[in-house]
Amino acid sequence: MKSMKALALAACLVVSAVAAADEAPRTIAVSAKRFEFAPNQVTLKRGEPVTLRVTSEDVTHGFFSRQLKIDADLAPGQTVEVPLTPAAAGTYTIICDHFCGAQHGNMKLTVVVE
């Protein structure tokens, strides 16, 4: 009888693990417009797969972070999906790497990975 209970418990754990693996990654909407990303900070868990859905509201922007291996171009009105699974805890910065005007250097998104 104990072995049947153990087998049933193991089967439940396998089904739970498969169901969790099939879940779609969390999606975070980010808008890009002169001279900001909104939101300007997101907090993620290490190893958590997410999709950043980034939309340019005005001009061409870049979405770049060497550390997070992100490099996307955003055309006006275009939405780009950027998959991200952060491997290490820390604070990372995503910048606009296309000159978009006088305050371009202030256009940053902070990613905090716990």
C-alpha positions as CSV (number, residue, x, y, z in Angstrom):
1,M,0.0,0.0,0.0
2,K,2.9,2.4,0.8
3,S,4.4,1.9,-2.6
4,M,1.1,2.8,-4.3
5,K,0.9,6.0,-2.3
6,A,4.5,6.8,-3.2
7,L,3.9,6.0,-6.8
8,A,0.8,8.3,-6.8
9,L,2.8,11.1,-5.2
10,A,5.6,10.8,-7.7
11,A,3.1,10.9,-10.6
12,C,1.5,14.1,-9.2
13,L,5.0,15.7,-8.9
14,V,5.8,14.8,-12.5
15,V,2.5,16.2,-13.8
16,S,3.0,19.4,-11.7
17,A,6.5,19.8,-13.1
18,V,5.3,19.3,-16.7
19,A,2.4,21.8,-16.2
20,A,4.8,24.4,-14.8
21,A,7.2,23.9,-17.8
22,D,4.4,24.4,-20.3
23,E,3.3,27.8,-18.8
24,A,4.0,30.8,-21.0
25,P,6.7,33.2,-19.8
26,R,5.5,36.3,-18.0
27,T,5.1,39.3,-20.4
28,I,6.2,42.8,-19.4
29,A,5.1,45.7,-21.6
30,V,7.6,48.4,-22.1
31,S,7.1,51.6,-24.1
32,A,9.9,53.6,-25.6
33,K,9.5,57.3,-26.3
34,R,11.7,60.4,-26.2
35,F,13.5,60.2,-23.7
36,E,12.4,57.3,-21.5
37,F,11.4,53.7,-21.2
38,A,8.3,53.1,-19.2
39,P,8.4,51.5,-16.8
40,N,12.0,52.6,-16.1
41,Q,12.7,49.6,-13.8
42,V,11.6,46.0,-13.7
43,T,12.4,43.3,-11.1
44,L,12.9,39.7,-12.1
45,K,13.9,36.5,-10.4
46,R,17.1,34.7,-11.5
47,G,16.2,32.0,-14.0
48,E,12.7,33.3,-14.6
49,P,11.9,33.4,-18.3
50,V,10.1,36.6,-19.3
51,T,9.2,38.3,-22.6
52,L,9.8,42.1,-22.8
53,R,7.2,43.5,-25.2
54,V,8.8,46.8,-26.3
55,T,6.9,49.4,-28.4
56,S,8.3,52.6,-29.8
57,E,5.8,55.4,-29.6
58,D,7.6,58.0,-31.6
59,V,10.9,57.6,-33.4
60,T,13.4,54.8,-33.9
61,H,15.0,53.6,-30.7
62,G,17.4,51.0,-29.7
63,F,17.0,48.5,-26.9
64,F,20.5,47.3,-25.9
65,S,22.3,45.5,-23.0
66,R,25.6,43.7,-23.6
67,Q,25.3,42.0,-20.2
68,L,21.8,40.6,-20.8
69,K,22.6,39.9,-24.5
70,I,19.8,42.2,-25.8
71,D,20.1,44.1,-29.0
72,A,16.8,45.1,-30.7
73,D,15.9,48.0,-33.0
74,L,12.5,49.6,-32.5
75,A,10.9,51.3,-35.5
76,P,8.1,53.9,-34.8
77,G,4.9,52.1,-33.9
78,Q,6.6,48.7,-34.0
79,T,6.4,46.2,-31.1
80,V,9.3,43.8,-30.6
81,E,9.3,40.8,-28.3
82,V,12.5,40.3,-26.5
83,P,12.9,37.0,-24.6
84,L,15.0,37.2,-21.4
85,T,16.0,34.6,-18.8
86,P,18.5,36.3,-16.4
87,A,21.1,33.9,-15.2
88,A,22.7,35.9,-12.4
89,A,21.4,38.2,-9.7
90,G,22.4,41.9,-10.1
91,T,21.4,45.2,-11.5
92,Y,21.6,45.7,-15.2
93,T,20.9,48.6,-17.5
94,I,19.2,48.6,-20.9
95,I,19.9,51.7,-23.0
96,C,18.6,53.3,-26.2
97,D,21.6,52.9,-28.5
98,H,20.1,54.9,-31.4
99,F,20.5,58.7,-31.1
100,C,16.9,60.0,-30.6
101,G,17.5,63.6,-29.5
102,A,19.2,65.8,-27.0
103,Q,18.4,63.8,-23.9
104,H,19.1,60.4,-25.5
105,G,21.7,59.6,-22.9
106,N,19.1,59.6,-20.1
107,M,17.0,56.9,-21.8
108,K,17.6,53.8,-19.6
109,L,15.7,50.8,-18.2
110,T,17.0,49.2,-15.0
111,V,16.6,45.5,-14.6
112,V,17.0,44.2,-11.0
113,V,17.5,40.4,-10.8
114,E,17.0,38.9,-7.4
